[in-house]
Amino acid sequence: MSLLEIEGLTVAFRRTGGGEVAVVEELSLALAPGEILGLVGESGCGKSVTARSILRLLPSPPARILAGSIRFAGQEVLALNAAALRALRGGSVAMVFQEPMTSLNPTLSIGFQIDEALRLHGMASRRQRRERVQELLRLVGIGAADWRLAQYPFELSGGLRQRVMIAIALANGPRLLIADEPTTALDVTIQAQILELLGQLRRELGMAILLISHDLQMVAEFCDRVAVMYAGRIVEEAPAQQLFEQPRHPYTAGLLAARPSLAGGRGRLVTIPGQVPPPGRRPAGCAFHTRCPRVLPRCAAERPPLEANVACWSPVP
């Protein structure tokens, strides 16, 4: 049984001049307990909107879920009342955002902010909370916990701030961690440390992870399975090794071909021609057909369904 099931999710935003425009369209995903699923694609394809929809964090208005279902552990998230939704957020499902400096409150100590996550979810004993906070800091690799508790976010490096965000997310033992570009603002060495930490926590705690990223190399090394988004839709989904060795969708193949190689060579970097069509201006049929090297006449008229893990009328053989 899947831990998280998303079926036919369509999310729209209200236009400034009136009307609505769909950003995510008919998206379906499933995540098993203990699995790491990577959701990849170019900026603006709808990855973060999808992530925030799971916890209903999108402001409404302007956002509105037009259709679909989001089930966590068999429970329909879109039907939860305010109290049940508060219990879900930071409880069974937690989220780590890409920029910890804007996610943490700069006027409160990190000890207070981790403690608050425990207080809001019912841990009444102050002594128990302090012990749990210290345990969480050790769990995410922050030493000298007694001293660190009194520090403020601006006193910490980017890597330590992100570890604090992970500690807050783990405070109540979530079954699912949503990590939205968790290493974007960090240097390469710290990125590797954060990913190693997440992998270790997955093994120790058994939680599932939904990793939102545009870093293909990171996803290849870290994820069990990968879903590729383009223009608000899933265009390919497969086990990580299979997807990177044998991409079926031309967009996936283009992304992989565009990766710079450490092997060298003085040739020009491969690129995908054109640009991602913005919401409201996506073409009929397959949204990728205007950029696709394998385009067929039907691609401009018929939208391909996601079948056999690829949404394409002319998949890569």
C-alpha positions as CSV (number, residue, x, y, z in Angstrom):
1,M,0.0,0.0,0.0
2,S,1.2,3.5,-0.9
3,L,1.9,6.0,1.9
4,L,1.2,9.0,-0.4
5,E,-1.1,8.8,-3.4
6,I,-1.8,11.8,-5.6
7,E,-4.3,11.3,-8.4
8,G,-5.4,13.7,-11.1
9,L,-4.2,16.8,-9.2
10,T,-4.9,20.1,-11.0
11,V,-3.9,23.4,-9.3
12,A,-4.7,26.8,-10.7
13,F,-3.9,30.4,-9.8
14,R,-6.1,33.4,-10.2
15,R,-4.8,35.9,-12.8
16,T,-4.4,39.5,-11.8
17,G,-6.7,40.6,-14.6
18,G,-9.3,37.9,-13.9
19,G,-9.7,34.2,-14.6
20,E,-7.6,31.3,-13.6
21,V,-4.6,29.5,-15.1
22,A,-3.6,25.9,-14.4
23,V,-0.1,25.4,-13.2
24,V,-0.2,21.7,-12.3
25,E,-2.4,19.5,-14.5
26,E,-3.7,16.0,-13.9
27,L,-0.7,15.0,-11.9
28,S,-0.6,11.5,-10.4
29,L,2.1,10.2,-8.1
30,A,2.6,7.4,-5.5
31,L,5.2,7.0,-2.8
32,A,5.7,3.9,-0.8
33,P,6.7,3.8,2.9
34,G,10.5,4.3,3.3
35,E,11.0,5.2,-0.4
36,I,12.9,8.2,-1.8
37,L,11.2,9.7,-4.8
38,G,12.8,12.4,-6.8
39,L,10.6,15.0,-8.6
40,V,12.7,16.8,-11.2
41,G,12.2,19.4,-13.9
42,E,13.2,22.9,-15.0
43,S,12.2,25.9,-12.9
44,G,8.5,26.8,-13.3
45,C,7.3,23.3,-14.2
46,G,5.2,23.0,-11.0
47,K,7.4,21.0,-8.6
48,S,7.1,23.3,-5.6
49,V,3.4,23.9,-6.2
50,T,2.9,20.1,-6.1
51,A,4.9,19.8,-2.9
52,R,3.0,22.6,-1.1
53,S,-0.3,21.2,-2.3
54,I,0.3,18.0,-0.4
55,L,0.2,20.0,2.9
56,R,-2.3,22.6,1.5
57,L,0.2,25.4,2.1
58,L,-0.7,27.3,-1.0
59,P,-2.5,30.6,-0.2
60,S,-6.2,30.4,-1.3
61,P,-6.8,32.8,-3.1
62,P,-4.9,33.1,-5.4
63,A,-4.3,29.3,-5.6
64,R,-7.1,26.7,-5.9
65,I,-7.1,23.0,-6.3
66,L,-9.6,22.4,-9.2
67,A,-9.5,18.6,-9.3
68,G,-7.8,15.5,-7.9
69,S,-7.2,13.6,-4.7
70,I,-4.3,13.6,-2.2
71,R,-4.3,10.7,0.2
72,F,-1.9,10.2,3.0
73,A,-2.0,6.8,4.7
74,G,-5.4,6.3,3.2
75,Q,-6.7,9.7,4.5
76,E,-8.0,12.3,2.1
77,V,-5.9,15.4,2.8
78,L,-8.2,17.7,0.8
79,A,-11.1,16.8,3.1
80,L,-9.3,17.5,6.4
81,N,-10.6,20.3,8.7
82,A,-8.3,22.9,10.1
83,A,-7.5,21.0,13.3
84,A,-6.7,17.7,11.5
85,L,-4.6,19.6,9.0
86,R,-2.6,21.3,11.7
87,A,-2.0,17.8,13.2
88,L,-0.8,16.5,9.9
89,R,1.6,19.4,9.2
90,G,4.8,18.9,11.2
91,G,3.4,15.7,12.6
92,S,3.0,12.8,10.2
93,V,4.2,14.9,7.2
94,A,7.0,17.5,7.5
95,M,8.7,19.8,5.0
96,V,12.1,21.3,4.6
97,F,12.4,24.4,2.4
98,Q,15.3,25.4,0.2
99,E,16.3,28.6,2.0
100,P,16.6,28.1,5.8
101,M,17.4,31.8,6.5
102,T,13.9,32.8,5.3
103,S,12.2,29.8,6.9
104,L,13.7,30.3,10.4
105,N,12.5,33.2,12.5
106,P,15.6,35.5,12.9
107,T,14.3,36.9,16.2
108,L,14.0,33.5,18.0
109,S,16.7,31.1,19.2
110,I,17.0,27.8,17.4
111,G,16.2,26.0,20.7
112,F,12.9,27.9,21.0
113,Q,12.0,27.1,17.4
114,I,12.6,23.4,17.7
115,D,10.8,23.4,21.1
116,E,7.8,25.2,19.5
117,A,7.4,22.3,17.0
118,L,7.1,19.9,19.9
119,R,4.8,22.1,22.0
120,L,2.4,22.6,19.1
121,H,2.0,18.9,18.7
122,G,1.2,18.2,22.3
123,M,4.5,17.5,24.2
124,A,3.6,19.3,27.5
125,S,6.6,18.5,29.7
126,R,9.2,21.2,29.4
127,R,11.9,18.7,30.6
128,Q,10.9,16.2,28.0
129,R,10.9,18.8,25.3
130,R,14.4,20.0,26.2
131,E,15.7,16.4,26.1
132,R,14.1,15.9,22.8
133,V,15.5,19.1,21.3
134,Q,19.0,18.0,22.4
135,E,18.4,14.6,20.9
136,L,17.3,16.1,17.6
137,L,20.4,18.4,17.4
138,R,22.6,15.3,17.9
139,L,20.6,13.4,15.4
140,V,21.2,15.9,12.6
141,G,24.9,16.2,13.5
142,I,25.0,19.5,15.5
143,G,27.4,19.1,18.5
144,A,27.5,21.1,21.7
145,A,23.7,21.1,21.9
146,D,23.5,23.0,25.2
147,W,25.4,25.9,23.7
148,R,23.7,25.8,20.3
149,L,20.2,26.1,21.8
150,A,20.7,29.7,22.6
151,Q,22.0,30.7,19.2
152,Y,20.1,32.6,16.6
153,P,19.9,31.7,12.9
154,F,22.2,34.5,11.8
155,E,24.9,33.1,14.0
156,L,24.9,29.8,12.1
157,S,26.4,28.8,8.7
158,G,24.0,27.9,5.9
159,G,24.7,24.2,6.4
160,L,23.9,24.4,10.2
161,R,20.7,26.4,9.5
162,Q,19.6,23.7,7.1
163,R,20.3,21.0,9.8
164,V,18.2,23.0,12.2
165,M,15.4,23.0,9.7
166,I,15.7,19.2,9.3
167,A,15.7,18.9,13.1
168,I,12.4,20.9,13.3
169,A,11.0,18.7,10.5
170,L,11.9,15.5,12.4
171,A,10.7,16.7,15.8
172,N,7.5,14.7,15.8
173,G,8.7,11.6,14.0
174,P,7.1,12.2,10.5
175,R,6.4,9.3,8.2
176,L,7.0,11.5,5.2
177,L,9.6,14.2,4.7
178,I,9.1,16.6,1.8
179,A,12.4,18.2,0.9
180,D,12.0,21.1,-1.6
181,E,15.4,22.0,-3.1
182,P,17.0,21.4,0.4
183,T,20.6,22.0,-0.8
184,T,20.2,24.8,-3.4
185,A,21.8,27.6,-1.3
186,L,24.7,25.4,0.0
187,D,28.1,24.8,-1.4
188,V,28.9,21.3,-2.9
189,T,30.6,19.9,0.2
190,I,27.7,20.9,2.5
191,Q,25.2,19.6,-0.1
192,A,26.8,16.2,0.1
193,Q,26.7,16.3,3.9
194,I,23.0,17.2,4.0
195,L,22.1,14.4,1.5
196,E,24.2,11.9,3.5
197,L,22.3,13.0,6.6
198,L,18.9,12.5,4.9
199,G,19.9,9.1,3.6
200,Q,21.0,8.1,7.1
201,L,17.8,9.3,8.7
202,R,15.8,7.4,6.1
203,R,17.6,4.2,7.1
204,E,17.4,4.8,10.8
205,L,13.8,6.2,11.0
206,G,12.2,4.4,8.0
207,M,10.6,7.6,6.7
208,A,9.7,8.2,3.1
209,I,11.2,11.2,1.3
210,L,9.9,13.3,-1.6
211,L,12.9,15.2,-2.9
212,I,12.1,18.2,-5.2
213,S,15.2,19.1,-7.2
214,H,16.5,20.3,-10.6
215,D,19.9,18.7,-9.8
216,L,20.0,15.5,-11.9
217,Q,23.2,14.2,-10.5
218,M,22.0,14.5,-6.9
219,V,18.8,12.8,-7.8
220,A,20.6,9.9,-9.6
221,E,22.7,9.2,-6.5
222,F,20.1,9.7,-3.8
223,C,16.7,8.5,-5.1
224,D,15.1,5.1,-5.5
225,R,12.7,6.4,-8.2
226,V,12.3,9.5,-10.3
227,A,9.4,11.4,-11.8
228,V,10.1,14.0,-14.4
229,M,7.9,17.1,-14.8
230,Y,7.4,19.3,-17.8
231,A,4.9,22.2,-18.0
232,G,2.8,21.0,-15.0
233,R,2.7,17.3,-15.9
234,I,4.6,14.1,-15.3
235,V,6.1,13.0,-18.6
236,E,8.2,10.1,-17.3
237,E,8.6,8.0,-14.2
238,A,11.0,5.1,-13.6
239,P,13.4,3.6,-11.1
240,A,16.4,6.0,-10.9
241,Q,19.0,3.7,-12.5
242,Q,16.7,2.8,-15.3
243,L,15.7,6.4,-16.0
244,F,19.3,7.6,-16.2
245,E,20.5,4.7,-18.3
246,Q,17.6,4.4,-20.6
247,P,15.4,7.6,-20.7
248,R,12.3,7.2,-22.8
249,H,10.8,10.7,-23.0
250,P,12.7,13.1,-25.4
251,Y,12.6,15.8,-22.7
252,T,14.3,13.5,-20.1
253,A,16.9,12.5,-22.7
254,G,17.5,16.2,-23.5
255,L,18.0,17.0,-19.8
256,L,20.5,14.2,-19.4
257,A,22.4,15.1,-22.5
258,A,22.6,18.7,-21.3
259,R,24.6,17.8,-18.2
260,P,28.2,19.0,-18.3
261,S,30.7,16.2,-18.2
262,L,33.8,16.0,-16.1
263,A,35.4,13.9,-18.8
264,G,36.2,17.1,-20.6
265,G,36.0,17.7,-24.3
266,R,35.9,21.1,-26.0
267,G,32.6,20.7,-27.8
268,R,29.7,23.0,-27.1
269,L,27.3,22.2,-24.3
270,V,24.2,20.4,-25.6
271,T,21.0,22.4,-25.0
272,I,17.3,21.9,-25.5
273,P,16.1,24.5,-28.0
274,G,13.3,27.0,-27.1
275,Q,11.8,27.7,-23.7
276,V,9.3,26.1,-21.3
277,P,5.9,27.5,-22.2
278,P,4.4,29.4,-19.2
279,P,1.1,28.5,-17.7
280,G,-1.7,29.9,-19.8
281,R,0.3,29.7,-23.0
282,R,1.0,25.9,-23.1
283,P,0.4,24.6,-26.6
284,A,-2.3,22.0,-27.4
285,G,-1.3,18.4,-27.6
286,C,2.0,17.6,-26.0
287,A,3.5,20.7,-24.3
288,F,7.0,19.6,-25.4
289,H,6.2,19.2,-29.1
290,T,7.5,22.7,-30.1
291,R,11.0,21.7,-28.7
292,C,11.0,18.0,-29.5
293,P,13.5,16.4,-32.0
294,R,11.1,13.4,-32.3
295,V,7.9,15.3,-33.0
296,L,5.1,13.7,-35.0
297,P,2.0,15.4,-36.5
298,R,-0.3,14.0,-33.8
299,C,1.9,15.5,-31.1
300,A,0.5,19.0,-31.8
301,A,-3.1,17.8,-31.6
302,E,-3.3,15.0,-29.0
303,R,-2.0,15.0,-25.5
304,P,-0.3,11.7,-24.7
305,P,-1.3,9.9,-21.6
306,L,1.2,8.6,-19.1
307,E,1.3,4.9,-20.2
308,A,4.1,2.4,-19.5
309,N,5.7,5.2,-17.4
310,V,6.1,7.6,-20.3
311,A,3.8,10.3,-21.8
312,C,5.0,10.4,-25.4
313,W,3.7,9.5,-28.8
314,S,7.3,9.0,-30.1
315,P,9.4,7.7,-27.1
316,V,13.1,7.1,-27.3
317,P,13.6,3.4,-28.2
